Amino acid sequence: MQKIPFNKPYMTGKETQYIAEAVGRGHISGDGFFTKQCHAFFEKKYNFLKTLLTTSCTDALEMTALLLDLKPNDEVIMPSYTFVSTANAFVLRGAKIVFADSLPDHPNIDPDKIEALITPKTKAIVVVHYAGNACDMGKINALARKHNLAVVEDAAQAVDSFYKGKPLGACGDLSAFSFHETKNIISGEGGMLVINDSRFAKRAEIIREKGTNRSAFFRGEVDKYGWVELGSSFLPSDIIAAFLFAQLENLDTIQARRKQIWQTYFDQLQPLAQKEHFTIPPIHDFATNNGHLFSVVCNNATDRENLINHLRSKNIHAVFHYLSLHKSPFYSPFHDGRELPNSDHFSDCLVRLPLYYELSEYEQNFIIGEIKAFFGK
Ligand SMILES: *Cc1c(COP(=O)(O)O)cnc(C)c1O
């Protein structure tokens, strides 16, 4: 068997054509023709109030921290089991991160562990929809309303996924998506900020344009533009947007195939989970599956290492995922010392299996066969 990578970016075919078109239009900086097409696509399909393409999800998260005016000593609650950017964006503003544990059976933040962490300094709750599966937004938004906190969704993995029928990205005040080449819809590097509270709309444009009101100027709303806010350059070239738009036109096809692959893994591996060789994080009844990621959670770290090594020996590249941020070399000195056992369990035991559009049925069956062989021995 040829090497089966963990991920293979899928090109839909029109990317280079649209890039050539963007070049031909003569405007390749930000907010050009294709950027507007992408904004319109997301706003129409998911009813987002306002979308702004960014150069990454990391940048979109940094924009949320600027929009929320976070200051040193403000506190932000988020899961420890997440990518560094979720935390870094707020640490850059001087905020203190208060890490919450994951659910016992799913890496998503445990909504019942949040309230005890809220203090008068808490400004925001940041949720991460792991694997594109919705967090319990009903409970989390109720808490946020009760304590007057903002809710940010790290929806990096959550394109085309839903909480009780509502699109992820539309469930918090602000949300961040990623189009990194490991996600479902890609542009190499790329991201998007979603604004669901009109209070933030004007400032978001300004922060994204180096702190200037250039966007309003281009719309003819002001007769010159200047420095009006703190900001940076968060907008991508229209070349990136051209690539992204080719992907968006194929979103339904990409999603259908990824979900089919996910379902095959689930159907074939569920019997091994029933025999308690590992667990499969459940999709709660308020959530949907968007085919972003399929993982199994081994019973211990040794099992995981052996499983990954077994698959490697068969040329299958399966990988672990996040290391608890509260134990990271950078942030552990600032953590308050609480144990977060569920987060650590996923750090030690979770394995992600290859899942990409072009994974063939033959390759997937081979992977499944090798997992069965490993646990059968
Ligand atoms: C991929 C990812 C990010 C970072 O996205 P970039 O676009 O690479 O900045 C942030 N958070 C989560 C949960 C992710 O999966």
The ligand as a Gaussian input file, in Angstrom:
#p B3LYP/6-31G(d) Opt

LIG

0 1
 C       -6.859000      25.313000      12.762000
 C       -7.264000      25.907000      14.056000
 C       -6.907000      27.223000      14.420000
 C       -5.933000      28.057000      13.633000
 O       -6.324000      28.332000      12.342000
 P       -5.338000      29.147000      11.379000
 O       -6.207000      29.509000      10.227000
 O       -4.234000      28.208000      11.014000
 O       -4.847000      30.329000      12.118000
 C       -7.416000      27.752000      15.585000
 N       -8.225000      27.037000      16.379000
 C       -8.574000      25.770000      16.082000
 C       -9.511000      25.042000      17.001000
 C       -8.101000      25.159000      14.914000
 O       -8.461000      23.901000      14.634000

